[in-house]
Structure formats: C-alpha cells, structure tokens
C-alpha cells in the first residue's frame, strides 16, 4: 500500500500488499498476538476487525490495548457501556486485554484463554 502510506526504508524487511484486507490478513498470519497503541481511525478499524475475527473464531490470539496515559479511557468506558446495555457479550468484551504498561499487557496476553462461546465458525464457512 505504498501509494496510500509512507513506506519505511530502514527496515530489514518490508512487506507490501494491495489492500487493507490483505494487510490485516498478512499481519494476522505473521503474529502471535495483537497490540494496539494510541492511534486514529486506522488503528481502531484494525483493532475492531481483529476482535471481530476472534469473536467469529477465525483466530484465538490475544488482543491488547496499551492504554498509555489513559488515551483509551473513553473507548474502554464505551465498551463497558455496550456490555451493560446488552449489546456486547461479556465474553467478547473480555477478549480485549487492557493495561497502561507494556509489562502488564504482556502478562495478560501470556495468560489469555480465548472464549469458548460465541459466534464460532469454521474457516470453510467464511
């Protein structure tokens, strides 16, 4: 996606793709877990898509939110409100691991157990 974003030239390996979907698929294929740092619309879009993939059973990887200096406090409150209103299952809300420190978040990710309930589908159904 070099035409849309800046390609970092100081990397040992740069992987380019043709679309956002291909980018997210490649990142998911190459990772053991996902951490979202403070960011904008793109960060939120990628975060919620990967959470949805987990909710659907397309992966069982831990997904973390690094809440530096309370950056995501309002988002966390919204997710808790959605859960309280019955729009988000607690099991799915609990899929998003949150900490304000890297070590705390990594500890939660190491201890993560994916939910066994939800909208689990097989890859063949996708």
FENSULFEN-V817665 format. One record per helix or strand of 3 or more residues. SS is the DSSP state (@ for helix, = for strand). FROM is the first residue (numbers start at 1). LEN is the number of residues. If there is no record, write none. Layout:
# FENSULFEN-V817665
SS	FROM	LEN
SS	FROM	LEN
This chain:
# FENSULFEN-V817665
@	20	11
=	33	4
@	41	15
=	62	5
@	68	3
@	73	12
@	90	4
=	96	4
@	102	9
@	123	3
